[in-house]
């Protein structure tokens, strides 16, 4: 098996992430979000290690929402759960109202 084939095989492997563990990490983040009138909801976990969330309240439509998503939520989830590859907000491109 070539290196390229090994890399492709590794990329296609399904990643199992415990939903309860993700919820526990999000619960640790929520107080900071709620302090500013926002919140986050777990929507789904993909087989590729992508965690899908919905930013709510003041977080939805905030100019800093991408910083919150990548520098806060994604960073904390990756620290606690190494299998997490990326965090995507399903509503980041939608208008807040």
C-alpha positions in Angstrom: 0.0 0.0 0.0 1.4 3.4 -1.0 1.6 6.4 1.3 -1.2 8.0 -0.7 -3.4 5.0 -0.3 -2.8 4.9 3.4 -3.7 8.6 3.7 -6.9 8.1 1.7 -7.8 5.1 3.8 -7.3 7.1 7.0 -9.3 10.0 5.7 -12.3 7.7 4.9 -12.4 6.1 8.3 -15.4 6.9 10.3 -14.8 8.8 13.6 -17.0 8.0 16.6 -17.5 11.0 18.9 -19.6 10.6 22.0 -22.5 13.1 21.8 -22.7 13.2 25.6 -19.0 14.3 25.9 -19.6 17.1 23.3 -22.6 18.3 25.3 -20.5 18.3 28.5 -17.9 20.5 26.8 -20.5 22.8 25.4 -22.1 23.1 28.9 -18.7 24.4 30.2 -18.7 27.0 27.4 -22.3 28.2 27.8 -21.8 30.5 30.8 -19.5 32.7 28.8 -21.8 32.8 25.9 -24.9 33.4 28.0 -23.1 36.3 29.8 -23.2 38.1 26.5 -26.7 37.0 25.6 -25.8 34.1 23.4 -25.9 30.3 23.4 -24.9 27.3 21.3 -26.9 24.2 20.4 -25.4 20.9 19.3 -27.1 20.0 15.9 -25.2 16.9 14.7 -21.9 15.1 14.7 -20.6 13.9 11.3 -18.8 10.6 10.8 -15.7 12.6 9.6 -15.2 14.3 13.0 -17.1 17.5 12.2 -19.3 18.9 14.9 -22.3 20.9 13.7 -23.7 23.6 16.1 -26.3 26.4 15.9 -25.3 29.8 17.4 -28.2 31.4 19.1 -29.3 34.6 20.8 -26.7 37.4 20.5 -24.2 35.0 19.0 -26.3 34.6 15.9 -25.6 37.6 13.7 -22.7 39.0 15.9 -19.7 40.3 14.1 -17.5 38.2 16.4 -19.4 34.9 15.9 -16.7 33.4 13.8 -14.1 34.2 16.4 -16.3 32.7 19.1 -16.9 29.6 16.9 -13.3 28.9 15.9 -11.3 30.4 18.7 -13.6 29.4 21.5 -16.0 26.5 20.8 -13.8 24.6 18.3 -10.7 25.1 20.4 -12.3 23.8 23.6 -13.9 20.8 21.8 -10.6 19.9 20.2 -8.7 20.1 23.5 -11.2 17.8 25.3 -12.0 15.5 22.3 -9.0 15.0 20.0 -11.3 13.3 17.4 -13.0 16.6 16.7 -11.7 17.8 13.3 -13.8 20.9 12.9 -16.8 22.8 14.3 -19.3 24.3 11.8 -22.2 26.6 12.6 -25.1 25.6 10.5 -26.7 29.1 10.7 -23.6 31.3 10.4 -24.6 32.6 6.9 -28.3 33.1 7.8 -29.7 36.5 8.8 -30.4 36.8 12.6 -34.1 37.4 12.2 
